[in-house]
Amino acid sequence: MRKILFFACSAWLFFASVLLEAQTTFPVNGVADKREGVYAFTNATIVKDGQTTLTNAVLIIREGKIVAAGTNLALPKDAVVIDCMGKYLYPSFIDIYSDYGIAIPQRQGGGGFFGPSQINSNQKGAFGWNQALRTDADAARLFSTDESKAKILRDIGFGTVLTHQKDGIARGTGAVVTLANEKENMVIVKEKASAHYSFNKGSSTQSYPSSMIGSVALLRQTYIDGLWYKNNPSAEGVNLTLKYWNEQQALPQIFDANDKWGDIRADRIGDEFGIQYIIKGGGNEYQRLNEIAATKASYILSLNFPVAMDVEDPNDARFVSLQDMKHWELAPGNAGAFEKAGINFCITTADLKDVKQFTANLHKAMDNGLSEAKAMEALTKTPAGLLGIYDKVGSLDAGKLANFIITSGPLFNEKTTILQNWVQGEMYGVKEESWSTVAGSYTLLINSAKGSMNYMVDVKTNSSANIIGKDTVTGKFTYDGKLVKLSFTETKKSKNTIRLSGVSNGDSWQGIGEDSAGNKLLWTAKFDKPAVAKADTLKKKEVTKPGKLTYPMNAYGWEEMPRQELMIIKNATVWTSEKEGKL
């Protein structure tokens, strides 16, 4: 009997341990795939961070995390080996100011200029008196993955974002999430990563505040109320707005000031209450850089540059101000000016009408003074450090998430393409057809019932080629990494078009085709020699010399900020300029 009980208990414990080990709190729709993802990326140039670059190196990842990055590493026996000869690996970018996966509430009417005034808040529950204080907004609860938007961000190099609801003067908390195409519970890196503020009351229909001075007053009053509420006044009861407000003060504080004067305004509020904000600028900070540096804040800079004005019509041109023209000229140098002044900053995709313009605008910022090293830091280490997640993302160190991009060359070269973006150890293709370059010369042999024809094919890129026979003609050529398509005319004057399609087998291609008469063709092409880069394509682009900043930014403005002196004359206070030298 004892033996039976012993075996019964043993069996029960065994099955219980199996059940506990297999237990999951989120159901899987379909067949669960628990295979370990073990990959070794060999022969790569690995840029671990802005200061460390390894050549002919290996990156090993397992179960979505980096195991090791270095040279002469032993490869795991169960690893899938990916040869990255000629490729570069970089940590993927981090966007510190995003609303990815979170909808912005729409204003429902009421409280407008022409409508009846709404004096009290219409928010239900034990909340404060002003509905623009959305301290209850919790990004981790509001967030849902959005693969269509995630893909756009992944394609330009991002793997992680800080997301929050962009609504209200106090906007609640933000969450750090990855851009993996997984369920919400699998992509959240940090639930409560930041607290957010602005001067814009957003979707609130309450009449107050209705001006900048009202927004400033509401923020200052809320800081005072929050300090008062810490003492748990019995007469107040429960005020969830102030409760959440106080809980969020220990988080990194991000303020969307959105203008050079707004930056300074926000910093003064922070100074009054002992808060050092991370300030999102408006792109015009270069105009008052000394005052911006004096805030001692870290900044979030958008690359949303003004578009060129249409001045073709002289009647339209006369309505374009010199101030607008100067801002169009100097705005791309904003990040470079921050770097030169030694001000800490991150770079964001925020405010761009088309996020796909980010890469082009980043290159424009580099042409106007932003260095590659600082750009890399502003997109990886700096945002990770400000959010307290540098132990998880921001570099290619062991133990961190396997968030990295594979590129065809140095990341910030204009001709470099992102081939793949790996997020949490999962591969997302970007331009995989460019993984194997086919640029070079090939000997093309075409066989038909009429005989054979020989050509030389000079492939420039994966989408263009010249065919050299009796004449040199430009053909239509495409290559996606495996399939090859080529069409061209026999000579410049010939109307006979030859169309070929086939597959790539290393250094040779082969397939079938036909001409304009419908005759069937068999063809092969063999690699002869690689393309030689032209010397002028290797020249580094010179930094654009910026125009002069004037004070004020209009006609006859001074090239230096005039120093103001206070003079007392006959009991009158008068401001004078040192430039003028007289009253």
Residue, then its C-alpha position, 0 to 999 in steps of 0.5 A: m500500500r505504501k509503495i502504491l501511495f509512493f508511486a502515486c505521489s511521485a506521478w502526481l508531482f511529475f505531472a504537476s511539474v510538467l503542467l507548471e512548466a508549460q503554464t502560460t497566462f496568454p492563450v496561443n491561437g494555433v500551434a505554439d512554436k517554442r523553438e529556441g532561436v539561436y543565431a551566429f552572425t559571422n564575419a561582420t563589422i559590429v558597431k557595438d556602440g558609438q565608441t566600439t567597433l569590431t571587425n571580422a567579428v561574431l554576434i551570437i543571439r539566443e531566445g531574443k537576447i544577445v549572448a556574446a559579441g566579439t572576435n574568435l568566438a566559439l559558435p554554438k553547435d545548435a546555431v544557425v550561422i549567417d555569413c555577414m561578410g561585407k555587412y555591418l551590424y548596429p544597435s537599432f534606433i530608439d525613438i524617445y517621443s512617439d505615440y505608436g500603438i496609442a490613439i489620440p482622443q478626439r475633441q467631442g465639442g463644447g467649450g469652444f469659442f462660439g459654444p457655451s462655456q464648460i466650467n467644470s470637468n466632465q470626467k467621471g470618477a474621483f478625479g480633479w477639477n480640470q480634465a486637461l490633467r490626464t494623469d490617469a492615462d497609462a500607456a501600457r494599458l492603452f497600447s496595442t501593437d500596430e504592424s503597419k506602423a511598426k514596419i515603417l519604423r523598422d524599415i528606417g532602423f528603429g527597434t524600440v520606442l517610448t510611446h504615450q498618449k499625446d493629449g492634455i497638459a499632464r499626459g500620464t505615463g509612457a511605456v517602452v515597447t519594441l517594434a516586434n510583430e508580437k502580442e502586447n505582453m511580449v513587446i513591453v520593455k518597461e511599463k511606466a518609463s516616463a511622465h509627460y506634460s505640455f502647454n496644450k490642453g488637447s481634447s479637453t472641452q473645458s473652458y480653462p485654460s484658454s491661453m498660454i498663461g492659463s496653461v502655465a498657471l494650471l501646471r504651477q497650481t497642480y505642483i502646489d496641490g500635489l505637495w499639499y495632497k501628500n499630507n492626505p487631507s481628510a477633507e479632500g477625500v480621494n483625488l485620483t488626479l493628484k494621487y497619480w500625479n505624485e506617483q509619477q514625479a519619480l519618473p523621467q519627466i518629459f515636456d513637449a514645449n515645441d518652441k524655443w520660448g516654450d523650452i525656457r518657459a517649461d524649464r522655469i516651471g521645473d526650476e521652481f519645483g525642483i524638476q529637471y525636464i527632458i524637453k522636446g524642442g520645436g526646431n528653432e532652438y538654434q536662434r537662442l542657443n545660449e538660453i537653451a544651454a542655460t536650462k541644463a536640460s536634455y532635449i528631444l529634437s525632431l527632424n521636421f524641417p520646413v519645406a522650400m517656399d514657392v517663389e517662382d511667381p513674384n506676386d507670391a514671393r513678396f508674401v514670403s518673409l525673410q524670417d521664414m526664408k532664414h528659418w528654412e535655411l538654418a533649421p537643418g543645422n539645429a542638431g549640429a548647433f546643439e552638438k557644437a554647444g555641448i547640449n545633450f539631445c536625442i533625435t525623434t521621428a515626431d512631427l514628420k508628416d511622412v516618417k519615410q523622410f526621416t533618413a533623408n532629413l537625417h542626412k540633411a542634418m549631417d550635411n549641416g553640422l551633425s556628426e555621425a558619432k553624435a547622430m548614433e549616440a542620439l539614436t541609441k545610447t542617449p535615449a536609453g540612458l535617459l529612460g533607464i533602459y540602457d541595460k536592455v537596449g542601446s548597444l550590442d552587449a551581452g544580456k541585452l535584447a537582440n535589437f539590431i540592424i544589418t546594413s550593406g555598409p557604414l550606416f550613415n553613408e547615403k548609398t548604404t541600405i538597411l538589409q534586415n532589422w532584427v527585433q527581440g531576435e526575430m528577423y524582419g526583412v527590409k531590403e533583402e534583395s540587396w544582401s548579395t550585390v551583383a554589380g560587375s561584368y558578366t558574359l551572357l550566352i543566348n542559344s536559340a534555334k537560329g544559333s547562339m549570341n554573345y554579349m557582355v553585361d555590365v551590371k551597375t546596381n541590382s536594378s540597372a545594367n548595360i548590354i554590350g554587343k554590336d552596340t551598347v544598350t541600356g537594359k531593364f534589369t532586376y534582381d531580388g536576391k534569387l530571381v533575375k530578369l533582363s530585357f534589351t534590344e539587340t541594337k539601338k535601332s533594332k525592334n527585336t526585344i530579348r526578354l530573359s528570366g532565370v535564377s542565380n546560382g552563385d557566380s552564374w545565372q541561367g534560365i529561359g526567354e524569348d524574343s519579339a517573334g516568340n522564339k524560345l531562348l536558353w541563356t546562361a551568364k557567368f561572372d567575370k569581374p566585380a564593378v570598380a567604384k568611381a573615385d568621385t563616389l568615394k569623396k566625403k560630402e562637405v558640411t554645408k556652411p550655414g548662413k548668418l543668424t541675425y537678431p532679430m531674424n529680419a532685414y537689418g538684424w544684428e549678427e550678434m545678440p545685443r547686450q542690454e543695459l538697464m539705465i535709470i533716468k529721471n525715475a524712468t526705466v529705459w532699456t538700451s542697446e550696446k550696439e546703438g551706443k545711445l538712447 
